[in-house]
Amino acid sequence: MRVRLGRTAPTTVVPADEGTGKEPSAVLAAPPAQMPVTQVEATTLPRILLVEDEPLVRIALSEEITALGFGVEDAGSATEALQKLDRAPGVIQVAIIDYNLPDRKGDALTAELRTILPELPVVIVSAYRYDMLRACFGQHEQVLFLGKPYRILELVPLLHVLGVDPAPELAH
């Protein structure tokens, strides 16, 4: 039996027969109303602000990051990200920002986020060249870059360098 953490509720997959290659015999998920946030999740889960304007990419990344043992606050624009951070500045430990957002570039958003939380570590995700990105960020400290396309497991070492590690009891 495997347990997967999804966006709304944990899902338990009960395999039909080990090694037969058949589909799972059951997929069990409790409705969100029956899935209270546990004390562990509420107090120790490292929170990431994920800023990505492509909805399907944002949803997929949110689910993958959650499965790694992080909590995710997602935003589809720079404006939404600023609102989320402004409402809970002490909750977010790191921001992952798509550089090319429709309402601001990643360097401008980073500067604005840091007016709320000056020491916020940031990972900028972009298909632009590293030297161009580095020039845009100048002397910003605690900013790392991840080239697109990327695998989610490439993100974990960058987060570790920034001092943010997944909650081991929730990582899969």
C-alpha positions as CSV (number, residue, x, y, z in Angstrom):
1,M,0.0,0.0,0.0
2,R,1.3,3.5,-0.9
3,V,0.1,6.8,0.5
4,R,0.4,9.9,-1.8
5,L,-0.1,13.4,-0.6
6,G,-2.1,15.4,-3.2
7,R,-3.3,19.0,-3.3
8,T,-6.5,18.4,-1.4
9,A,-6.1,15.1,0.6
10,P,-3.8,12.2,1.1
11,T,-4.7,9.3,-1.3
12,T,-4.1,5.7,-0.4
13,V,-3.6,3.3,-3.3
14,V,-4.3,-0.4,-2.6
15,P,-2.6,-2.5,-5.3
16,A,-4.6,-5.4,-7.0
17,D,-1.8,-8.0,-6.9
18,E,1.8,-7.3,-6.5
19,G,3.7,-7.8,-9.7
20,T,0.7,-8.4,-12.0
21,G,0.8,-5.0,-13.6
22,K,-2.9,-4.5,-13.0
23,E,-4.4,-1.2,-12.1
24,P,-4.9,-0.5,-8.3
25,S,-7.9,-2.2,-6.9
26,A,-8.9,0.8,-4.9
27,V,-8.0,4.5,-4.5
28,L,-9.2,5.9,-1.2
29,A,-9.3,9.6,-0.5
30,A,-11.1,11.3,2.3
31,P,-13.0,14.5,1.5
32,P,-11.1,17.7,2.3
33,A,-13.5,18.4,5.2
34,Q,-12.4,15.2,6.9
35,M,-8.7,16.0,6.5
36,P,-7.7,18.4,9.2
37,V,-4.2,19.8,9.2
38,T,-2.1,17.9,11.6
39,Q,0.0,19.6,14.3
40,V,3.2,18.4,12.5
41,E,2.1,20.0,9.2
42,A,1.0,23.3,10.9
43,T,4.2,23.8,13.0
44,T,7.1,22.2,11.2
45,L,6.4,22.0,7.5
46,P,8.8,24.3,5.6
47,R,6.6,26.7,3.4
48,I,7.5,27.7,-0.1
49,L,6.0,30.6,-2.0
50,L,5.7,29.2,-5.6
51,V,5.1,32.0,-8.2
52,E,4.3,30.5,-11.6
53,D,1.8,32.0,-14.1
54,E,1.1,28.8,-16.1
55,P,-1.8,27.1,-14.2
56,L,-1.0,23.5,-15.2
57,V,2.7,24.0,-14.4
58,R,1.9,25.6,-11.1
59,I,-0.5,22.8,-10.1
60,A,2.0,20.1,-11.0
61,L,4.9,21.8,-9.2
62,S,2.8,22.4,-6.1
63,E,1.9,18.7,-5.9
64,E,5.5,17.6,-6.5
65,I,6.9,20.0,-4.0
66,T,4.3,18.9,-1.4
67,A,5.3,15.3,-2.0
68,L,8.9,16.2,-1.3
69,G,7.9,17.3,2.3
70,F,7.3,21.0,1.8
71,G,4.2,23.2,2.2
72,V,3.3,25.4,-0.7
73,E,1.6,28.7,-1.1
74,D,1.1,29.2,-4.8
75,A,0.5,32.4,-6.8
76,G,-0.2,32.9,-10.4
77,S,1.2,36.4,-10.6
78,A,3.6,38.8,-8.8
79,T,0.6,40.7,-7.4
80,E,-0.9,37.6,-5.9
81,A,2.5,36.6,-4.5
82,L,2.9,39.9,-2.7
83,Q,-0.6,39.7,-1.2
84,K,0.1,36.2,0.1
85,L,3.5,37.1,1.6
86,D,2.0,40.3,3.1
87,R,-0.7,38.3,4.9
88,A,1.8,35.8,6.4
89,P,5.4,37.0,6.2
90,G,6.6,34.7,9.0
91,V,5.3,31.6,7.3
92,I,7.3,31.6,4.1
93,Q,10.9,30.3,4.2
94,V,11.7,30.6,0.5
95,A,10.2,31.8,-2.8
96,I,10.5,30.0,-6.1
97,I,9.8,32.5,-8.9
98,D,9.3,32.1,-12.6
99,Y,11.4,35.0,-13.9
100,N,9.1,36.0,-16.8
101,L,5.7,36.7,-15.1
102,P,3.1,38.7,-17.0
103,D,2.9,41.5,-14.4
104,R,6.5,41.8,-13.3
105,K,9.9,40.3,-14.0
106,G,11.5,38.1,-11.3
107,D,14.1,40.7,-10.2
108,A,11.4,43.3,-9.6
109,L,9.2,40.8,-7.6
110,T,12.2,39.7,-5.6
111,A,12.9,43.3,-4.6
112,E,9.3,43.9,-3.6
113,L,9.1,40.6,-1.6
114,R,12.1,41.7,0.3
115,T,10.5,44.9,1.4
116,I,8.2,42.6,3.3
117,L,10.7,39.9,4.3
118,P,14.3,41.3,3.7
119,E,16.1,38.0,4.2
120,L,13.8,35.9,2.0
121,P,15.8,33.3,0.0
122,V,14.8,33.0,-3.7
123,V,15.1,30.5,-6.5
124,I,14.6,32.1,-9.9
125,V,13.4,29.6,-12.6
126,S,14.0,30.7,-16.2
127,A,15.1,29.6,-19.6
128,Y,17.2,32.8,-19.9
129,R,21.0,32.4,-19.7
130,Y,22.6,32.5,-16.3
131,D,24.8,35.6,-17.0
132,M,21.8,37.6,-18.1
133,L,19.9,36.7,-15.0
134,R,22.9,37.3,-12.7
135,A,23.2,40.8,-14.3
136,C,19.5,41.5,-13.5
137,F,19.9,40.6,-9.9
138,G,23.1,42.4,-9.3
139,Q,24.1,42.1,-5.6
140,H,21.0,40.3,-4.4
141,E,22.1,37.8,-1.8
142,Q,20.5,34.4,-1.4
143,V,19.3,34.2,-5.0
144,L,19.9,31.0,-6.9
145,F,19.0,30.1,-10.5
146,L,17.4,27.0,-12.0
147,G,17.3,26.6,-15.8
148,K,14.1,25.5,-17.5
149,P,13.2,22.8,-18.2
150,Y,14.2,21.1,-14.9
151,R,13.3,18.1,-12.8
152,I,11.8,18.7,-9.4
153,L,14.7,16.8,-7.7
154,E,17.1,19.5,-9.1
155,L,15.3,21.9,-6.8
156,V,16.1,20.1,-3.5
157,P,19.9,20.8,-3.4
158,L,19.2,24.5,-4.2
159,L,16.8,24.7,-1.3
160,H,19.3,23.0,0.9
161,V,21.9,25.6,0.0
162,L,19.4,28.3,1.0
163,G,18.9,26.6,4.4
164,V,15.4,25.1,3.6
165,D,15.0,21.3,3.9
166,P,11.9,19.2,3.6
167,A,10.1,17.9,6.7
168,P,11.5,14.3,6.8
169,E,8.4,12.8,8.3
170,L,6.3,14.0,5.3
171,A,8.8,13.5,2.4
172,H,8.1,10.6,0.0
